[in-house]
Amino acid sequence: MMDEYGTHGWGMGAFMGWWWLIGIIVFVLIIWFILKSKNIRNRPYFPGNKSAMDLLKERYAKGEIDKQEFEERKKDLT
């Protein structure tokens, strides 16, 4: 009976003993990607971490607010 399947199908193929290693590598890569994505969000240049003064300066530089409004809001922040 066993001779019908040989070394292919669900039998013990040439690389059957190495699948646990591939599983560990995939698991480590998934954990690494998760940790790396969290690290990207914590960097200071990420837009969510800008201070109120940085955002105010940025709006003034883009022309969204005029000098008078910039100075008023700057006083409120300091």
N, C-alpha and C positions, 0 to 999 in steps of 0.2 A: 504494500500500500504506500509506504513512504517514498518509494522509488518513483511514483507518478509525479510528485511535485519537485523533486530534485532540489536545486539550490536557488530556485526562483519562487515567485509567489510569496506565500507567508512563511517560507522556510528561512533558515539561517543563511542569508546571503553573505557576500564578502565583507560588507560594511555594517552589518547588523550590530556589531558590538560597539560601534562609534556613535550611534544615535544619541546616547546620553550626553556625549561631549558637545554635539551640535545643539542640543536642548539647553545646555548650560550657557553656551555662547550667545544664543538668542536671548535668553533671560537676562544676561549681563548687558547686552546691547539695549534692551528695553529700559532697564533701570538707568543706564547711562544717559539715554535720550531724555528721560523724565527729569533727571537731575540737571542736565544741561539746559533744558527749557526753563526750569525754575531760576537758574542762575542768570539767564538772559533778562528775565523780568526784574531782577534786583539790581541791575546795572544803573548807574546814575544818569546816563543819557537816555534812558527809557522815558517816553513822554509822560507817563503816569507819576514819575518821581520829580517833576520840575517844581520849583518853589513858586509861590504866588508872584514874587517879584520877577522871576524869569518869564512867566506867562505874560505879565504886564508889559515888560520890555519887548517881548515878541509881538504882542498886539500893536504896540506903538510903531515898531519897525515895519510891520505889514501895512500900516496906515488905517487900521481898524478904529483907532481912537486918535484924537488930536492931542496936542501938547498940554492944553489946559486940563483935559480929563486925565491924562497921564500923571500930571503933577498932583492932582487931587487924590487920585487913587494911591499914588506913591506915599503921600502923607498919611493916608489911612493905614498903610501897611507898616510904616515905621513908627 
